[in-house]
Amino acid sequence: MIVLVAVSCLSVFARTQTAEELVNKNIQAKGGIEKIKAIKSVRMTGKLNGGGGFTAVVTQQNVRPDLVRETFSLQGMTAVQAYDGSSGWQIQPFGGHKDPELMGEDDLRDVLLDADFDGPS
């Protein structure tokens, strides 16, 4: 009986799907790679409910091939970070900067990751 259970367990583990198989299955469930590549823009919006009763609204808008605009709104102020395909800029009212300015290297590196429409391949 123990041998039968052991053999049954081994056959279940032997058919574990690879990461590539899972990714391909997910792509097919979404209609195939052509349908995914046909999407030209995406907008995501969320709310952050913090302690003390404050609520922030966060949005990210992406447009192919590599444009992005991210906002964070709290207490009537909105911070913006954006990349237009060639340069990144930001408005940081929480730090006293209400006019657009070019991003520093660290901020630009982070927003470039978000600008990648399809994510790492």
DSSP file (Angstrom, degrees, kcal/mol; ACC not computed):
  #  RESIDUE AA STRUCTURE BP1 BP2  ACC     N-H-->O    O-->H-N    N-H-->O    O-->H-N    TCO  KAPPA ALPHA  PHI   PSI    X-CA   Y-CA   Z-CA
    1    1 A M     >        0   0    0      0, 0.0     4,-2.0     0, 0.0     5,-0.2   0.000 360.0 360.0 360.0 -41.3    0.0    0.0    0.0
    2    2 A I  H  >  +     0   0    0      1,-0.2     4,-2.4     2,-0.2     5,-0.2   0.891 360.0  51.9 -64.2 -39.2    2.8    2.4    0.9
    3    3 A V  H  > S+     0   0    0      1,-0.2     4,-2.6     2,-0.2    -1,-0.2   0.900 107.9  52.3 -63.7 -40.6    4.5    1.8   -2.5
    4    4 A L  H  > S+     0   0    0      2,-0.2     4,-2.1     1,-0.2    -2,-0.2   0.909 111.0  46.3 -62.5 -43.7    1.2    2.5   -4.3
    5    5 A V  H  X S+     0   0    0     -4,-2.0     4,-2.4     2,-0.2    -2,-0.2   0.911 112.6  50.8 -65.0 -42.9    0.9    5.9   -2.5
    6    6 A A  H  X S+     0   0    0     -4,-2.4     4,-2.3     1,-0.2    -2,-0.2   0.917 110.9  47.8 -62.4 -44.1    4.5    6.7   -3.2
    7    7 A V  H  X S+     0   0    0     -4,-2.6     4,-1.9     2,-0.2    -1,-0.2   0.894 111.3  51.5 -64.6 -39.8    4.2    6.0   -6.9
    8    8 A S  H  X S+     0   0    0     -4,-2.1     4,-1.5     2,-0.2    -2,-0.2   0.913 110.7  48.1 -63.1 -43.2    1.0    8.0   -7.1
    9    9 A C  H  X S+     0   0    0     -4,-2.4     4,-2.2     1,-0.2    -2,-0.2   0.907 109.7  52.4 -64.6 -42.1    2.6   11.0   -5.5
   10   10 A L  H  X S+     0   0    0     -4,-2.3     4,-2.0     1,-0.2    -1,-0.2   0.874 106.7  52.6 -63.3 -37.3    5.6   10.8   -7.8
   11   11 A S  H  X S+     0   0    0     -4,-1.9     4,-0.7     2,-0.2    -1,-0.2   0.852 108.7  50.8 -68.6 -32.9    3.4   10.8  -10.8
   12   12 A V  H >< S+     0   0    0     -4,-1.5     3,-0.7     1,-0.2    -2,-0.2   0.932 113.5  44.2 -67.3 -45.6    1.7   14.0   -9.6
   13   13 A F  H >< S+     0   0    0     -4,-2.2     3,-1.3     1,-0.2    -2,-0.2   0.805 105.3  62.8 -70.0 -28.9    5.0   15.7   -9.0
   14   14 A A  H 3< S+     0   0    0     -4,-2.0    -1,-0.2     1,-0.3    -2,-0.2   0.759 101.2  53.1 -67.4 -24.1    6.4   14.5  -12.3
   15   15 A R  T << S+     0   0    0     -4,-0.7    -1,-0.3    -3,-0.7     2,-0.2   0.040  74.7 140.5-101.6  25.0    3.7   16.5  -14.2
   16   16 A T    <   -     0   0    0     -3,-1.3     2,-0.1     1,-0.1    -3,-0.1  -0.483  55.6-115.4 -66.2 136.1    4.4   19.8  -12.6
   17   17 A Q        -     0   0    0     -2,-0.2     2,-0.1     1,-0.1    -1,-0.1  -0.446  23.4-124.8 -76.1 146.3    4.1   22.6  -15.2
   18   18 A T     >  -     0   0    0     -2,-0.1     4,-2.1     1,-0.1     5,-0.2  -0.415  25.6-109.1 -80.8 164.6    7.1   24.7  -16.1
   19   19 A A  H  > S+     0   0    0      1,-0.2     4,-2.5     2,-0.2     5,-0.2   0.896 120.8  54.1 -60.4 -40.2    7.0   28.5  -15.8
   20   20 A E  H  > S+     0   0    0      1,-0.2     4,-2.5     2,-0.2    -1,-0.2   0.896 107.2  50.1 -62.7 -40.6    7.1   28.8  -19.6
   21   21 A E  H  > S+     0   0    0      2,-0.2     4,-2.2     1,-0.2    -1,-0.2   0.897 111.2  49.3 -64.3 -40.2    4.0   26.5  -19.8
   22   22 A L  H  X S+     0   0    0     -4,-2.1     4,-2.1     2,-0.2    -2,-0.2   0.905 111.7  48.5 -66.1 -40.9    2.2   28.6  -17.3
   23   23 A V  H  X S+     0   0    0     -4,-2.5     4,-2.5     2,-0.2    -2,-0.2   0.937 112.2  48.6 -64.4 -46.1    3.0   31.8  -19.1
   24   24 A N  H  X S+     0   0    0     -4,-2.5     4,-2.3     1,-0.2    -2,-0.2   0.884 110.4  51.4 -62.1 -38.5    1.9   30.4  -22.5
   25   25 A K  H  X S+     0   0    0     -4,-2.2     4,-2.0     2,-0.2    -1,-0.2   0.896 110.4  49.2 -63.7 -40.5   -1.3   29.2  -20.9
   26   26 A N  H  X S+     0   0    0     -4,-2.1     4,-1.1     2,-0.2    -2,-0.2   0.906 110.3  50.5 -65.8 -42.4   -2.0   32.6  -19.5
   27   27 A I  H ><>S+     0   0    0     -4,-2.5     5,-2.5     1,-0.2     3,-0.6   0.922 111.3  48.2 -61.7 -44.5   -1.3   34.3  -22.9
   28   28 A Q  H ><5S+     0   0    0     -4,-2.3     3,-1.7     1,-0.2    -1,-0.2   0.872 106.3  57.1 -64.5 -37.0   -3.7   31.9  -24.6
   29   29 A A  H 3<5S+     0   0    0     -4,-2.0    -1,-0.2     1,-0.3    -2,-0.2   0.774 105.2  53.0 -64.6 -24.7   -6.4   32.6  -22.0
   30   30 A K  T <<5S-     0   0    0     -4,-1.1    -1,-0.3    -3,-0.6    -2,-0.2   0.319 132.2 -90.6 -93.1   7.5   -6.1   36.3  -22.8
   31   31 A G  T < 5S-     0   0    0     -3,-1.7     4,-0.3    -5,-0.1    -3,-0.2   0.469  74.3 -68.0 101.6   2.3   -6.7   35.6  -26.5
   32   32 A G     >< -     0   0    0     -5,-2.5     4,-1.7    -6,-0.2     3,-0.4  -0.154  60.0 -70.7 100.3 163.4   -3.1   35.2  -27.7
   33   33 A I  H  > S+     0   0    0      1,-0.2     4,-2.6     2,-0.2     5,-0.2   0.803 126.1  61.2 -65.0 -30.6   -0.1   37.4  -28.1
   34   34 A E  H  > S+     0   0    0      1,-0.2     4,-1.1     2,-0.2    -1,-0.2   0.910 105.7  46.6 -64.0 -41.6   -1.6   39.3  -31.0
   35   35 A K  H  > S+     0   0    0     -3,-0.4     4,-0.5    -4,-0.3    -1,-0.2   0.888 112.6  50.1 -67.3 -38.2   -4.6   40.5  -28.9
   36   36 A I  H >< S+     0   0    0     -4,-1.7     3,-1.2     1,-0.2    -2,-0.2   0.931 110.9  48.6 -65.3 -44.3   -2.3   41.5  -26.1
   37   37 A K  H 3< S+     0   0    0     -4,-2.6    -1,-0.2     1,-0.2    -2,-0.2   0.707 100.8  67.0 -69.0 -19.5    0.0   43.5  -28.5
   38   38 A A  H 3< S+     0   0    0     -4,-1.1     2,-0.4    -5,-0.2    -1,-0.2   0.674  76.1 100.2 -74.9 -16.6   -3.1   45.2  -29.9
   39   39 A I    <<  -     0   0    0     -3,-1.2     3,-0.1    -4,-0.5    -3,-0.0  -0.585  49.6-179.9 -70.8 124.5   -3.7   47.0  -26.6
   40   40 A K        +     0   0    0     -2,-0.4    24,-2.6     1,-0.2     2,-0.3   0.683  59.6  20.0-102.3 -22.5   -2.3   50.5  -27.1
   41   41 A S  E     -A   63   0A   0     22,-0.2     2,-0.4     2,-0.0    -1,-0.2  -0.997  55.3-167.3-149.8 152.7   -3.0   52.1  -23.7
   42   42 A V  E     -A   62   0A   0     20,-2.4    20,-2.8    -2,-0.3     2,-0.4  -0.999   2.5-167.2-139.6 139.1   -3.7   51.1  -20.1
   43   43 A R  E     -A   61   0A   0     -2,-0.4     2,-0.4    18,-0.2    18,-0.2  -0.993   6.0-174.1-129.5 126.4   -4.9   53.2  -17.2
   44   44 A M  E     -A   60   0A   0     16,-2.8    16,-2.4    -2,-0.4     2,-0.4  -0.965   2.7-176.1-120.2 136.1   -4.8   51.9  -13.6
   45   45 A T  E     +A   59   0A   0     -2,-0.4     2,-0.3    14,-0.2    14,-0.2  -0.988   7.1 167.6-132.4 140.9   -6.3   53.8  -10.6
   46   46 A G  E     -A   58   0A   0     12,-2.8    12,-2.9    -2,-0.4     2,-0.4  -0.958  25.2-131.9-146.9 165.4   -6.2   52.9   -7.0
   47   47 A K  E     -A   57   0A   0     -2,-0.3     2,-0.6    10,-0.2    10,-0.2  -0.954   9.3-154.0-121.3 141.4   -6.9   54.3   -3.5
   48   48 A L  E     -A   56   0A   0      8,-2.9     8,-2.4    -2,-0.4     2,-0.8  -0.956   7.3-162.2-114.9 112.4   -4.7   54.2   -0.5
   49   49 A N  E     -A   55   0A   0     -2,-0.6     6,-0.2     6,-0.2     2,-0.2  -0.852  18.1-172.5 -96.8 111.8   -6.5   54.4    2.8
   50   50 A G    >   -     0   0    0      4,-2.6     3,-1.0    -2,-0.8     4,-0.3  -0.527  31.5 -83.1-101.0 167.5   -4.1   55.3    5.5
   51   51 A G  G >  S+     0   0    0      1,-0.2     3,-0.5    -2,-0.2    -1,-0.1  -0.320 111.4  42.0 -62.8 151.3   -4.3   55.5    9.2
   52   52 A G  G 3  S-     0   0    0      1,-0.2    -1,-0.2    -3,-0.1    -2,-0.0   0.529 127.5 -77.6  85.2   5.9   -5.8   58.7   10.5
   53   53 A G  G <  S+     0   0    0     -3,-1.0     2,-0.3     1,-0.3    -1,-0.2   0.560  86.4 140.3  85.5   8.4   -8.5   58.9    7.9
   54   54 A F    <   -     0   0    0     -3,-0.5    -4,-2.6    -4,-0.3     2,-0.4  -0.635  31.8-163.0 -88.0 147.8   -6.5   60.1    4.9
   55   55 A T  E     -A   49   0A   0     -2,-0.3    20,-0.4    -6,-0.2     2,-0.3  -0.996   2.2-166.3-129.1 129.3   -7.1   58.7    1.4
   56   56 A A  E     -A   48   0A   0     -8,-2.4    -8,-2.9    -2,-0.4     2,-0.5  -0.870  11.9-142.5-112.0 148.4   -4.8   59.1   -1.5
   57   57 A V  E     -AB  47  73A   0     16,-2.1    16,-2.9    -2,-0.3     2,-0.4  -0.948  16.5-168.6-112.5 130.3   -5.6   58.4   -5.1
   58   58 A V  E     +AB  46  72A   0    -12,-2.9   -12,-2.8    -2,-0.5     2,-0.3  -0.957   6.9 178.0-120.0 133.6   -2.9   56.9   -7.3
   59   59 A T  E     -AB  45  71A   0     12,-2.0    12,-2.2    -2,-0.4     2,-0.4  -0.973  11.6-171.3-133.3 151.8   -3.1   56.6  -11.1
   60   60 A Q  E     -AB  44  70A   0    -16,-2.4   -16,-2.8    -2,-0.3     2,-0.5  -0.970   5.3-171.3-140.0 126.4   -0.7   55.2  -13.8
   61   61 A Q  E     -AB  43  69A   0      8,-2.6     8,-1.9    -2,-0.4     2,-0.4  -0.978   5.2-173.3-119.0 127.8   -1.4   55.7  -17.5
   62   62 A N  E     -AB  42  68A   0    -20,-2.8   -20,-2.4    -2,-0.5     2,-0.4  -0.952   5.0-174.3-120.9 141.5    0.8   53.9  -20.1
   63   63 A V  E  >  -AB  41  67A   0      4,-1.9     4,-2.4    -2,-0.4   -22,-0.2  -0.998  40.0 -70.4-131.6 136.3    0.7   54.3  -23.9
   64   64 A R  T  4 S+     0   0    0    -24,-2.6     2,-0.2    -2,-0.4    52,-0.1  -0.363 106.7  19.6 -61.6 146.0    2.7   52.2  -26.3
   65   65 A P  T  4 S-     0   0    0      0, 0.0    52,-1.0     0, 0.0    -1,-0.2  -0.888 131.2 -39.9 -88.1 -34.2    5.6   52.0  -26.8
   66   66 A D  T  4 S+     0   0    0     -2,-0.2    19,-0.4    50,-0.1     2,-0.4  -0.095  83.9 127.4-152.4  45.1    7.1   53.6  -23.7
   67   67 A L  E  <  +B   63   0A   0     -4,-2.4    -4,-1.9    17,-0.2     2,-0.3  -0.849  28.1 172.0-104.0 142.8    5.1   56.6  -22.4
   68   68 A V  E     -BC  62  83A   0     15,-2.0    15,-2.5    -2,-0.4     2,-0.4  -0.998  18.8-172.2-149.5 147.8    3.9   56.8  -18.8
   69   69 A R  E     -BC  61  82A   0     -8,-1.9    -8,-2.6    -2,-0.3     2,-0.4  -0.972  11.3-173.2-140.0 125.4    2.3   59.3  -16.4
   70   70 A E  E     -BC  60  81A   0     11,-3.4    11,-2.4    -2,-0.4     2,-0.3  -0.960   2.0-172.2-122.0 136.6    1.9   58.6  -12.7
   71   71 A T  E     -BC  59  80A   0    -12,-2.2   -12,-2.0    -2,-0.4     2,-0.4  -0.947  13.0-169.1-128.7 151.3    0.0   60.7  -10.2
   72   72 A F  E     -BC  58  79A   0      7,-2.0     7,-2.8    -2,-0.3     2,-0.5  -0.938  14.4-168.9-137.8 111.4   -0.4   60.6   -6.5
   73   73 A S  E     +BC  57  78A   0    -16,-2.9   -16,-2.1    -2,-0.4     2,-0.3  -0.892  15.4 156.7-111.6 130.7   -3.1   62.9   -5.0
   74   74 A L  E >   - C   0  77A   0      3,-2.7     3,-2.0    -2,-0.5   -18,-0.1  -0.963  65.6  -8.7-152.7 130.8   -3.4   63.7   -1.3
   75   75 A Q  T 3  S-     0   0    0    -20,-0.4     3,-0.1    -2,-0.3   -19,-0.1   0.850 128.6 -49.5  50.8  44.0   -5.0   66.6    0.5
   76   76 A G  T 3  S+     0   0    0      1,-0.2     2,-0.4     0, 0.0    -1,-0.3   0.451 117.8 104.7  80.9   0.3   -5.6   68.7   -2.6
   77   77 A M  E <   -C   74   0A   0     -3,-2.0    -3,-2.7     2,-0.0     2,-0.5  -0.896  52.0-159.2-114.1 146.4   -2.0   68.3   -3.9
   78   78 A T  E     -C   73   0A   0     -2,-0.4     2,-0.4    -5,-0.2    -5,-0.2  -0.980   3.6-156.5-129.1 122.3   -1.0   66.0   -6.8
   79   79 A A  E     -C   72   0A   0     -7,-2.8    -7,-2.0    -2,-0.5     2,-0.4  -0.761  16.9-163.9 -90.2 141.9    2.5   64.8   -7.5
   80   80 A V  E     -CD  71  91A   0     11,-2.2    11,-2.5    -2,-0.4     2,-0.4  -0.988  15.7-180.0-131.0 136.9    3.2   63.8  -11.1
   81   81 A Q  E     +CD  70  90A   0    -11,-2.4   -11,-3.4    -2,-0.4     2,-0.3  -0.997  17.6 169.4-130.3 136.5    6.0   61.8  -12.7
   82   82 A A  E     -CD  69  89A   0      7,-2.6     7,-2.2    -2,-0.4     2,-0.4  -0.990  25.5-159.8-148.3 153.6    6.1   61.2  -16.4
   83   83 A Y  E     -CD  68  88A   0    -15,-2.5   -15,-2.0    -2,-0.3     5,-0.2  -0.995   2.6-168.4-134.2 127.8    8.3   59.9  -19.2
   84   84 A D        -     0   0    0      3,-2.1   -17,-0.2    -2,-0.4     4,-0.1   0.177  60.7 -87.1-103.4  16.6    7.6   61.0  -22.8
   85   85 A G  S    S+     0   0    0    -19,-0.4     3,-0.1     2,-0.2   -18,-0.1   0.178 123.6  37.5  98.5 -17.5    9.8   58.5  -24.6
   86   86 A S  S    S+     0   0    0      1,-0.4     2,-0.3     0, 0.0    -1,-0.0   0.578 118.7  19.0-134.6 -31.1   12.9   60.7  -24.4
   87   87 A S        -     0   0    0      2,-0.0    -3,-2.1    15,-0.0    -1,-0.4  -0.985  61.4-134.8-144.8 155.9   13.0   62.5  -21.0
   88   88 A G  E     +D   83   0A   0     -2,-0.3    15,-2.1    -5,-0.2     2,-0.3  -0.869  23.3 176.0-111.0 144.3   11.4   62.3  -17.6
   89   89 A W  E     -DE  82 102A   0     -7,-2.2    -7,-2.6    -2,-0.4     2,-0.3  -0.932   5.1-168.5-140.6 164.6    9.9   65.1  -15.6
   90   90 A Q  E     -DE  81 101A   0     11,-2.5    11,-2.0    -2,-0.3     2,-0.4  -0.991  20.8-147.8-152.7 157.7    8.1   65.6  -12.3
   91   91 A I  E     -D   80   0A   0    -11,-2.5   -11,-2.2    -2,-0.3     7,-0.1  -0.995  18.3-177.6-124.9 122.0    6.1   67.9  -10.1
   92   92 A Q  E > > + E   0  97A   0      5,-0.9     5,-2.3    -2,-0.4     3,-1.4  -0.688  12.3 165.6-123.3  76.8    6.6   67.3   -6.4
   93   93 A P  G > 5S+     0   0    0      0, 0.0     3,-1.4     0, 0.0    -1,-0.1   0.764  74.0  66.2 -65.9 -23.3    4.4   69.6   -4.4
   94   94 A F  G 3 5S+     0   0    0      1,-0.3     4,-0.1     3,-0.1    -2,-0.0   0.740 105.2  44.4 -70.0 -20.8    4.9   67.7   -1.2
   95   95 A G  G < 5S-     0   0    0     -3,-1.4    -1,-0.3     2,-0.2     3,-0.1   0.223 128.3 -97.9-102.8  11.3    8.6   68.8   -1.3
   96   96 A G  T < 5S+     0   0    0     -3,-1.4     2,-0.8     1,-0.2    -2,-0.1   0.593  87.1 125.0  85.5  11.4    7.7   72.4   -2.2
   97   97 A H  E   < +E   92   0A   0     -5,-2.3    -5,-0.9     1,-0.1    -1,-0.2  -0.863  21.9 162.1-108.0 100.8    8.2   72.0   -6.0
   98   98 A K  E     +     0   0A   0     -2,-0.8    -1,-0.1    -7,-0.1    -7,-0.0   0.528  54.8  74.9 -97.4  -6.8    5.1   73.1   -7.8
   99   99 A D  E    S-     0   0A   0     -7,-0.1    -7,-0.3     1,-0.1    -9,-0.1  -0.790  92.5 -97.2-104.6 149.7    6.7   73.6  -11.2
  100  100 A P  E     +     0   0A   0      0, 0.0     2,-0.3     0, 0.0    -9,-0.2  -0.354  47.7 175.5 -62.3 141.6    7.7   70.8  -13.6
  101  101 A E  E     -E   90   0A   0    -11,-2.0   -11,-2.5    -4,-0.1     2,-0.0  -0.984  36.0 -92.6-144.7 154.6   11.4   69.9  -13.5
  102  102 A L  E     -E   89   0A   0     -2,-0.3   -13,-0.3   -13,-0.2     2,-0.1  -0.356  48.4-109.9 -65.7 146.4   13.5   67.2  -15.1
  103  103 A M        -     0   0    0    -15,-2.1   -15,-0.2     1,-0.1    -1,-0.1  -0.416  25.2-118.3 -76.8 151.6   14.0   64.0  -13.1
  104  104 A G     >  -     0   0    0     -2,-0.1     4,-2.5     1,-0.1     5,-0.2  -0.337  37.6 -96.0 -77.2 170.6   17.2   63.0  -11.5
  105  105 A E  H  > S+     0   0    0      1,-0.2     4,-2.2     2,-0.2     5,-0.1   0.880 122.0  48.7 -59.7 -42.9   18.9   59.8  -12.5
  106  106 A D  H  > S+     0   0    0      2,-0.2     4,-1.7     1,-0.2    -1,-0.2   0.933 113.9  45.0 -66.2 -45.9   17.4   57.6   -9.7
  107  107 A D  H  > S+     0   0    0      1,-0.2     4,-2.2     2,-0.2    -2,-0.2   0.898 112.7  52.4 -63.8 -39.9   13.8   58.8  -10.3
  108  108 A L  H  X S+     0   0    0     -4,-2.5     4,-2.2     1,-0.2    -1,-0.2   0.901 105.7  54.1 -63.8 -41.2   14.2   58.4  -14.0
  109  109 A R  H  X S+     0   0    0     -4,-2.2     4,-1.3    -5,-0.2    -1,-0.2   0.910 110.3  47.6 -59.5 -42.4   15.5   54.8  -13.7
  110  110 A D  H  X S+     0   0    0     -4,-1.7     4,-1.3     1,-0.2    -2,-0.2   0.913 112.3  47.4 -66.3 -43.1   12.4   54.0  -11.6
  111  111 A V  H  X S+     0   0    0     -4,-2.2     4,-1.6     1,-0.2    -1,-0.2   0.813 104.9  60.9 -71.9 -28.4    9.9   55.6  -14.1
  112  112 A L  H  X S+     0   0    0     -4,-2.2     4,-0.8     1,-0.2    -1,-0.2   0.873 102.0  53.2 -63.5 -35.8   11.6   53.9  -17.0
  113  113 A L  H >< S+     0   0    0     -4,-1.3     3,-0.6     1,-0.2    -1,-0.2   0.911 110.8  46.4 -63.1 -41.2   10.7   50.5  -15.5
  114  114 A D  H 3< S+     0   0    0     -4,-1.3    -2,-0.2     1,-0.2    -1,-0.2   0.767 105.2  61.5 -71.7 -25.3    7.1   51.6  -15.3
  115  115 A A  H 3< S+     0   0    0     -4,-1.6     2,-1.0    -5,-0.1    -1,-0.2   0.692  74.5 103.1 -75.4 -18.2    7.2   52.9  -18.8
  116  116 A D    X<  -     0   0    0     -4,-0.8     3,-0.7    -3,-0.6   -50,-0.1  -0.539  62.0-160.2 -69.5 102.9    7.9   49.4  -20.2
  117  117 A F  T 3  S+     0   0    0    -52,-1.0    -1,-0.2    -2,-1.0   -51,-0.1   0.848  85.1  32.6 -58.3 -42.1    4.4   48.6  -21.5
  118  118 A D  T 3  S-     0   0    0      1,-0.2    -1,-0.3   -53,-0.2    -2,-0.1   0.519 106.0-131.6 -95.5  -6.1    4.8   44.8  -21.7
  119  119 A G    <   -     0   0    0     -3,-0.7    -1,-0.2    -6,-0.1    -2,-0.1  -0.131  54.0 -22.8  78.8 177.1    7.2   44.5  -18.7
  120  120 A P              0   0    0      0, 0.0    -7,-0.0     0, 0.0     0, 0.0  -0.291 360.0 360.0 -61.2 142.0   10.4   42.5  -18.8
  121  121 A S              0   0    0      0, 0.0    -2,-0.0     0, 0.0     0, 0.0   0.446 360.0 360.0-103.4 360.0   10.5   39.8  -21.4
